[in-house]
Amino acid sequence: MTHRKRLIRWKIYVDRAKMYIGYVQFLMIVFVLLESYKDSYFGHLVFDNIYLSMPIIVVLFVVGLLVVGRIDTMLGLREEELRNNADANPVIREILENTKELKKEIEELKKKI
């Protein structure tokens, strides 16, 4: 394996790890927000019942992620992002051009038959 391919593979590993770290960071932000309300009624409710509130917070966190992901899918943002990335990728662009040429040739062959 070339050095370039190895570096790209490592970059992919780092990018995937950043995604998971982002989940942890988001959860930490939630706890910092809760900490700022520690002296309020809501804060006392959460921190006085920490063993009950932690699982509830984690479940709400996961449900919230699923809802945001579903909305993202419904709006088609991911598909558009992938389409945009594919247009910018020269290898994918070449594959698409070759596919179009093949379709055109198949249609021409069908007309001759």
OpenMM code with the backbone's topology and positions (N, CA, C; nanometers):
from openmm import Vec3, app, unit

residues = "MET THR HIS ARG LYS ARG LEU ILE ARG TRP LYS ILE TYR VAL ASP ARG ALA LYS MET TYR ILE GLY TYR VAL GLN PHE LEU MET ILE VAL PHE VAL LEU LEU GLU SER TYR LYS ASP SER TYR PHE GLY HIS LEU VAL PHE ASP ASN ILE TYR LEU SER MET PRO ILE ILE VAL VAL LEU PHE VAL VAL GLY LEU LEU VAL VAL GLY ARG ILE ASP THR MET LEU GLY LEU ARG GLU GLU GLU LEU ARG ASN ASN ALA ASP ALA ASN PRO VAL ILE ARG GLU ILE LEU GLU ASN THR LYS GLU LEU LYS LYS GLU ILE GLU GLU LEU LYS LYS LYS ILE".split()
positions = [
    Vec3(0.0857, -0.1188, 0.0000),
    Vec3(0.0000, 0.0000, 0.0000),
    Vec3(0.0894, 0.1239, 0.0000),
    Vec3(0.0548, 0.2173, -0.0832),
    Vec3(0.1368, 0.3375, -0.0925),
    Vec3(0.1159, 0.4260, 0.0301),
    Vec3(0.2103, 0.5157, 0.0492),
    Vec3(0.2003, 0.6089, 0.1619),
    Vec3(0.0775, 0.6973, 0.1497),
    Vec3(0.0469, 0.7354, 0.0276),
    Vec3(-0.0684, 0.8226, 0.0054),
    Vec3(-0.1982, 0.7531, 0.0469),
    Vec3(-0.2142, 0.6286, 0.0062),
    Vec3(-0.3351, 0.5544, 0.0431),
    Vec3(-0.3426, 0.5339, 0.1942),
    Vec3(-0.2302, 0.5085, 0.2548),
    Vec3(-0.2268, 0.4903, 0.4003),
    Vec3(-0.2669, 0.6201, 0.4713),
    Vec3(-0.2152, 0.7336, 0.4241),
    Vec3(-0.2509, 0.8623, 0.4835),
    Vec3(-0.4002, 0.8915, 0.4667),
    Vec3(-0.4537, 0.8596, 0.3503),
    Vec3(-0.5967, 0.8822, 0.3264),
    Vec3(-0.6796, 0.7945, 0.4182),
    Vec3(-0.6379, 0.6686, 0.4351),
    Vec3(-0.7101, 0.5789, 0.5251),
    Vec3(-0.7081, 0.6339, 0.6682),
    Vec3(-0.5928, 0.6832, 0.7122),
    Vec3(-0.5831, 0.7400, 0.8469),
    Vec3(-0.6708, 0.8641, 0.8601),
    Vec3(-0.6758, 0.9451, 0.7549),
    Vec3(-0.7611, 1.0638, 0.7572),
    Vec3(-0.9074, 1.0239, 0.7729),
    Vec3(-0.9474, 0.9197, 0.7033),
    Vec3(-1.0850, 0.8712, 0.7154),
    Vec3(-1.1120, 0.8261, 0.8586),
    Vec3(-1.0175, 0.7562, 0.9193),
    Vec3(-1.0342, 0.7135, 1.0591),
    Vec3(-1.0503, 0.8337, 1.1513),
    Vec3(-0.9685, 0.9359, 1.1295),
    Vec3(-0.9756, 1.0566, 1.2130),
    Vec3(-1.1095, 1.1269, 1.1933),
    Vec3(-1.1549, 1.1366, 1.0685),
    Vec3(-1.2839, 1.2016, 1.0413),
    Vec3(-1.3986, 1.1274, 1.1083),
    Vec3(-1.3957, 0.9954, 1.1047),
    Vec3(-1.5010, 0.9185, 1.1708),
    Vec3(-1.4940, 0.9362, 1.3218),
    Vec3(-1.3741, 0.9410, 1.3760),
    Vec3(-1.3595, 0.9622, 1.5207),
    Vec3(-1.4112, 1.1003, 1.5601),
    Vec3(-1.3858, 1.2008, 1.4749),
    Vec3(-1.4365, 1.3363, 1.5039),
    Vec3(-1.5885, 1.3364, 1.5114),
    Vec3(-1.6522, 1.2560, 1.4279),
    Vec3(-1.7978, 1.2493, 1.4294),
    Vec3(-1.8462, 1.1979, 1.5655),
    Vec3(-1.7828, 1.0909, 1.6148),
    Vec3(-1.8239, 1.0363, 1.7441),
    Vec3(-1.7897, 1.1308, 1.8587),
    Vec3(-1.6780, 1.1986, 1.8492),
    Vec3(-1.6415, 1.2973, 1.9513),
    Vec3(-1.7433, 1.4103, 1.9525),
    Vec3(-1.7954, 1.4447, 1.8359),
    Vec3(-1.8991, 1.5479, 1.8274),
    Vec3(-2.0222, 1.5115, 1.9078),
    Vec3(-2.0596, 1.3829, 1.9083),
    Vec3(-2.1736, 1.3393, 1.9900),
    Vec3(-2.1463, 1.3636, 2.1374),
    Vec3(-2.0267, 1.3277, 2.1804),
    Vec3(-1.9898, 1.3453, 2.3209),
    Vec3(-1.9866, 1.4939, 2.3555),
    Vec3(-1.9314, 1.5757, 2.2679),
    Vec3(-1.9264, 1.7191, 2.2922),
    Vec3(-2.0660, 1.7786, 2.3053),
    Vec3(-2.1567, 1.7355, 2.2208),
    Vec3(-2.2932, 1.7859, 2.2269),
    Vec3(-2.3584, 1.7488, 2.3604),
    Vec3(-2.3368, 1.6257, 2.4038),
    Vec3(-2.3909, 1.5826, 2.5323),
    Vec3(-2.3292, 1.6627, 2.6472),
    Vec3(-2.2009, 1.6939, 2.6364),
    Vec3(-2.1354, 1.7756, 2.7392),
    Vec3(-2.1939, 1.9165, 2.7425),
    Vec3(-2.2259, 1.9715, 2.6270),
    Vec3(-2.2884, 2.1038, 2.6215),
    Vec3(-2.4223, 2.1020, 2.6930),
    Vec3(-2.4964, 1.9924, 2.6756),
    Vec3(-2.6244, 1.9790, 2.7452),
    Vec3(-2.6020, 1.9818, 2.8956),
    Vec3(-2.5003, 1.9112, 2.9437),
    Vec3(-2.4736, 1.9100, 3.0870),
    Vec3(-2.4249, 2.0456, 3.1378),
    Vec3(-2.3483, 2.1171, 3.0573),
    Vec3(-2.3065, 2.2523, 3.0956),
    Vec3(-2.4287, 2.3436, 3.1049),
    Vec3(-2.5204, 2.3286, 3.0111),
    Vec3(-2.6446, 2.4058, 3.0156),
    Vec3(-2.7232, 2.3726, 3.1424),
    Vec3(-2.7334, 2.2445, 3.1734),
    Vec3(-2.8034, 2.2047, 3.2956),
    Vec3(-2.7336, 2.2593, 3.4204),
    Vec3(-2.6016, 2.2587, 3.4171),
    Vec3(-2.5238, 2.3107, 3.5305),
    Vec3(-2.5533, 2.4587, 3.5537),
    Vec3(-2.5776, 2.5330, 3.4473),
    Vec3(-2.6073, 2.6753, 3.4629),
    Vec3(-2.7435, 2.6969, 3.5302),
    Vec3(-2.8294, 2.5975, 3.5241),
    Vec3(-2.9602, 2.6059, 3.5907),
    Vec3(-2.9621, 2.5301, 3.7230),
    Vec3(-2.8447, 2.4992, 3.7760),
    Vec3(-2.8341, 2.4157, 3.8964),
    Vec3(-2.9093, 2.4748, 4.0155),
    Vec3(-2.9112, 2.6057, 4.0275),
    Vec3(-2.9768, 2.6686, 4.1431),
    Vec3(-3.1258, 2.6916, 4.1205),
    Vec3(-3.1762, 2.6570, 4.0043),
    Vec3(-3.3191, 2.6736, 3.9780),
    Vec3(-3.3947, 2.5476, 4.0211),
    Vec3(-3.5249, 2.5560, 4.0144),
    Vec3(-3.6084, 2.4401, 4.0494),
    Vec3(-3.5763, 2.3221, 3.9573),
    Vec3(-3.5643, 2.3507, 3.8288),
    Vec3(-3.5342, 2.2465, 3.7309),
    Vec3(-3.3980, 2.1823, 3.7604),
    Vec3(-3.2993, 2.2641, 3.7927),
    Vec3(-3.1662, 2.2134, 3.8249),
    Vec3(-3.1671, 2.1247, 3.9476),
    Vec3(-3.2393, 2.1668, 4.0508),
    Vec3(-3.2499, 2.0836, 4.1711),
    Vec3(-3.3178, 1.9516, 4.1387),
    Vec3(-3.4196, 1.9566, 4.0552),
    Vec3(-3.4905, 1.8353, 4.0164),
    Vec3(-3.3962, 1.7382, 3.9449),
    Vec3(-3.3134, 1.7906, 3.8556),
    Vec3(-3.2210, 1.7054, 3.7801),
    Vec3(-3.1095, 1.6535, 3.8692),
    Vec3(-3.0428, 1.7429, 3.9422),
    Vec3(-2.9234, 1.7036, 4.0160),
    Vec3(-2.9545, 1.6317, 4.1472),
    Vec3(-3.0708, 1.6523, 4.2050),
    Vec3(-3.1081, 1.5788, 4.3263),
    Vec3(-3.1482, 1.4355, 4.2929),
    Vec3(-3.1899, 1.4117, 4.1709),
    Vec3(-3.2283, 1.2779, 4.1257),
    Vec3(-3.1399, 1.2355, 4.0087),
    Vec3(-3.0095, 1.2446, 4.0278),
    Vec3(-2.9135, 1.2266, 3.9187),
    Vec3(-2.9216, 1.0879, 3.8555),
    Vec3(-2.9462, 0.9839, 3.9371),
    Vec3(-2.9505, 0.8471, 3.8829),
    Vec3(-3.0764, 0.8219, 3.8004),
    Vec3(-3.1777, 0.9003, 3.8214),
    Vec3(-3.2983, 0.8906, 3.7402),
    Vec3(-3.2910, 0.9845, 3.6199),
    Vec3(-3.2358, 1.1033, 3.6420),
    Vec3(-3.2347, 1.2029, 3.5346),
    Vec3(-3.1305, 1.1723, 3.4259),
    Vec3(-3.0173, 1.1107, 3.4613),
    Vec3(-2.9138, 1.0807, 3.3614),
    Vec3(-2.9661, 0.9875, 3.2512),
    Vec3(-3.0274, 0.8733, 3.2857),
    Vec3(-3.0806, 0.7893, 3.1767),
    Vec3(-3.1875, 0.8611, 3.0937),
    Vec3(-3.2685, 0.9434, 3.1590),
    Vec3(-3.3714, 1.0182, 3.0863),
    Vec3(-3.3070, 1.1162, 2.9897),
    Vec3(-3.2030, 1.1852, 3.0351),
    Vec3(-3.1325, 1.2806, 2.9489),
    Vec3(-3.0691, 1.2091, 2.8302),
    Vec3(-3.0067, 1.0937, 2.8551),
    Vec3(-2.9431, 1.0189, 2.7459),
    Vec3(-3.0478, 0.9713, 2.6448),
    Vec3(-3.1615, 0.9199, 2.6956),
    Vec3(-3.2676, 0.8755, 2.6052),
    Vec3(-3.3213, 0.9935, 2.5247),
    Vec3(-3.3444, 1.1071, 2.5899),
    Vec3(-3.3916, 1.2257, 2.5181),
    Vec3(-3.2892, 1.2720, 2.4151),
    Vec3(-3.1615, 1.2596, 2.4489),
    Vec3(-3.0533, 1.2955, 2.3578),
    Vec3(-3.0598, 1.2089, 2.2320),
    Vec3(-3.0726, 1.0786, 2.2498),
    Vec3(-3.0787, 0.9865, 2.1359),
    Vec3(-3.2047, 1.0120, 2.0533),
    Vec3(-3.3173, 1.0313, 2.1196),
    Vec3(-3.4419, 1.0596, 2.0477),
    Vec3(-3.4294, 1.1906, 1.9697),
    Vec3(-3.3683, 1.2908, 2.0322),
    Vec3(-3.3469, 1.4180, 1.9632),
    Vec3(-3.2598, 1.4014, 1.8392),
    Vec3(-3.1533, 1.3217, 1.8496),
    Vec3(-3.0680, 1.2958, 1.7334),
    Vec3(-3.1461, 1.2266, 1.6226),
    Vec3(-3.2298, 1.1305, 1.6612),
    Vec3(-3.3093, 1.0597, 1.5606),
    Vec3(-3.4087, 1.1530, 1.4918),
    Vec3(-3.4692, 1.2428, 1.5688),
    Vec3(-3.5652, 1.3376, 1.5107),
    Vec3(-3.4939, 1.4318, 1.4137),
    Vec3(-3.3790, 1.4838, 1.4549),
    Vec3(-3.3038, 1.5736, 1.3660),
    Vec3(-3.2603, 1.4987, 1.2401),
    Vec3(-3.2145, 1.3739, 1.2565),
    Vec3(-3.1754, 1.2939, 1.1410),
    Vec3(-3.2921, 1.2672, 1.0476),
    Vec3(-3.4089, 1.2414, 1.1038),
    Vec3(-3.5289, 1.2167, 1.0223),
    Vec3(-3.5682, 1.3429, 0.9450),
    Vec3(-3.5643, 1.4576, 1.0120),
    Vec3(-3.5971, 1.5837, 0.9451),
    Vec3(-3.4980, 1.6097, 0.8318),
    Vec3(-3.3691, 1.5831, 0.8577),
    Vec3(-3.2661, 1.5998, 0.7561),
    Vec3(-3.2959, 1.5115, 0.6352),
    Vec3(-3.3379, 1.3882, 0.6603),
    Vec3(-3.3711, 1.2954, 0.5524),
    Vec3(-3.4949, 1.3416, 0.4772),
    Vec3(-3.5968, 1.3856, 0.5506),
    Vec3(-3.7202, 1.4313, 0.4865),
    Vec3(-3.6954, 1.5515, 0.3964),
    Vec3(-3.6090, 1.6408, 0.4393),
    Vec3(-3.5786, 1.7591, 0.3591),
    Vec3(-3.4838, 1.7288, 0.2429),
    Vec3(-3.4220, 1.6115, 0.2444),
    Vec3(-3.3326, 1.5717, 0.1363),
    Vec3(-3.1981, 1.6415, 0.1399),
    Vec3(-3.1576, 1.6894, 0.2563),
    Vec3(-3.0312, 1.7621, 0.2654),
    Vec3(-2.9117, 1.6714, 0.2404),
    Vec3(-2.9156, 1.5495, 0.2935),
    Vec3(-2.8031, 1.4575, 0.2766),
    Vec3(-2.7848, 1.4195, 0.1297),
    Vec3(-2.8961, 1.3905, 0.0617),
    Vec3(-2.8856, 1.3536, -0.0788),
    Vec3(-2.8247, 1.4667, -0.1609),
    Vec3(-2.8683, 1.5887, -0.1311),
    Vec3(-2.8139, 1.7037, -0.2045),
    Vec3(-2.6663, 1.7229, -0.1730),
    Vec3(-2.6285, 1.7016, -0.0479),
    Vec3(-2.4878, 1.7127, -0.0094),
    Vec3(-2.4043, 1.6075, -0.0834),
    Vec3(-2.4546, 1.4843, -0.0884),
    Vec3(-2.3827, 1.3786, -0.1599),
    Vec3(-2.3734, 1.4090, -0.3095),
    Vec3(-2.4807, 1.4615, -0.3658),
    Vec3(-2.4803, 1.4984, -0.5081),
    Vec3(-2.3757, 1.6079, -0.5333),
    Vec3(-2.3714, 1.7040, -0.4446),
    Vec3(-2.2740, 1.8126, -0.4571),
    Vec3(-2.1314, 1.7593, -0.4491),
    Vec3(-2.1068, 1.6703, -0.3530),
    Vec3(-1.9733, 1.6113, -0.3391),
    Vec3(-1.9377, 1.5280, -0.4611),
    Vec3(-2.0356, 1.4559, -0.5150),
    Vec3(-2.0096, 1.3736, -0.6336),
    Vec3(-1.9753, 1.4606, -0.7533),
    Vec3(-2.0441, 1.5741, -0.7678),
    Vec3(-2.0141, 1.6652, -0.8789),
    Vec3(-1.8737, 1.7220, -0.8683),
    Vec3(-1.8271, 1.7420, -0.7450),
    Vec3(-1.6940, 1.7984, -0.7248),
    Vec3(-1.5842, 1.6925, -0.7364),
    Vec3(-1.6217, 1.5646, -0.7297),
    Vec3(-1.5235, 1.4566, -0.7346),
    Vec3(-1.4971, 1.4178, -0.8801),
    Vec3(-1.3732, 1.4349, -0.9279),
    Vec3(-1.3446, 1.4064, -1.0685),
    Vec3(-1.3622, 1.2583, -1.1045),
    Vec3(-1.3364, 1.1689, -1.0132),
    Vec3(-1.3514, 1.0264, -1.0419),
    Vec3(-1.4985, 0.9922, -1.0615),
    Vec3(-1.5834, 1.0409, -0.9744),
    Vec3(-1.7277, 1.0165, -0.9857),
    Vec3(-1.7817, 1.0815, -1.1128),
    Vec3(-1.7337, 1.2015, -1.1420),
    Vec3(-1.7770, 1.2707, -1.2634),
    Vec3(-1.7437, 1.1885, -1.3881),
    Vec3(-1.6236, 1.1310, -1.3902),
    Vec3(-1.5823, 1.0484, -1.5038),
    Vec3(-1.6698, 0.9233, -1.5144),
    Vec3(-1.7010, 0.8612, -1.4022),
    Vec3(-1.7885, 0.7435, -1.4017),
    Vec3(-1.9260, 0.7794, -1.4559),
    Vec3(-1.9794, 0.8927, -1.4136),
    Vec3(-2.1104, 0.9356, -1.4627),
    Vec3(-2.1084, 0.9634, -1.6125),
    Vec3(-2.0042, 1.0273, -1.6606),
    Vec3(-1.9928, 1.0548, -1.8036),
    Vec3(-1.9851, 0.9247, -1.8836),
    Vec3(-1.9061, 0.8279, -1.8329),
    Vec3(-1.8952, 0.6988, -1.9008),
    Vec3(-2.0291, 0.6251, -1.9011),
    Vec3(-2.1018, 0.6348, -1.7909),
    Vec3(-2.2334, 0.5715, -1.7829),
    Vec3(-2.3295, 0.6331, -1.8828),
    Vec3(-2.3270, 0.7652, -1.8957),
    Vec3(-2.4129, 0.8329, -1.9934),
    Vec3(-2.3782, 0.7898, -2.1353),
    Vec3(-2.2489, 0.7789, -2.1634),
    Vec3(-2.2062, 0.7348, -2.2960),
    Vec3(-2.2532, 0.5921, -2.3232),
    Vec3(-2.2410, 0.5055, -2.2251),
    Vec3(-2.2866, 0.3675, -2.2420),
    Vec3(-2.4371, 0.3610, -2.2663),
    Vec3(-2.5141, 0.4398, -2.1929),
    Vec3(-2.6594, 0.4431, -2.2140),
    Vec3(-2.6923, 0.4893, -2.3556),
    Vec3(-2.6195, 0.5899, -2.3997),
    Vec3(-2.6426, 0.6436, -2.5352),
    Vec3(-2.6108, 0.5369, -2.6399),
    Vec3(-2.5007, 0.4649, -2.6223),
    Vec3(-2.4625, 0.3592, -2.7158),
    Vec3(-2.5644, 0.2450, -2.7138),
    Vec3(-2.6151, 0.2095, -2.5983),
    Vec3(-2.7163, 0.1038, -2.5875),
    Vec3(-2.8430, 0.1446, -2.6603),
    Vec3(-2.8840, 0.2703, -2.6414),
    Vec3(-3.0034, 0.3199, -2.7117),
    Vec3(-2.9835, 0.3158, -2.8628),
    Vec3(-2.8641, 0.3535, -2.9105),
    Vec3(-2.8350, 0.3500, -3.0538),
    Vec3(-2.8378, 0.2063, -3.1078),
    Vec3(-2.7847, 0.1120, -3.0284),
    Vec3(-2.7871, -0.0282, -3.0688),
    Vec3(-2.9313, -0.0816, -3.0721),
    Vec3(-3.0131, -0.0394, -2.9778),
    Vec3(-3.1540, -0.0826, -2.9766),
    Vec3(-3.2267, -0.0321, -3.0997),
    Vec3(-3.1946, 0.0897, -3.1407),
    Vec3(-3.2600, 0.1471, -3.2598),
    Vec3(-3.2202, 0.0715, -3.3861),
    Vec3(-3.0982, 0.0217, -3.3913),
    Vec3(-3.0500, -0.0517, -3.5095),
    Vec3(-3.1142, -0.1894, -3.5184),
    Vec3(-3.1544, -0.2448, -3.4056),
    Vec3(-3.2129, -0.3810, -3.4049),
    Vec3(-3.3563, -0.3787, -3.4407),
] * unit.nanometer
topology = app.Topology()
chain = topology.addChain("A")
for resn in residues:
    res = topology.addResidue(resn, chain)
    for name in ("N", "CA", "C"):
        topology.addAtom(name, app.Element.getBySymbol(name[0]), res)
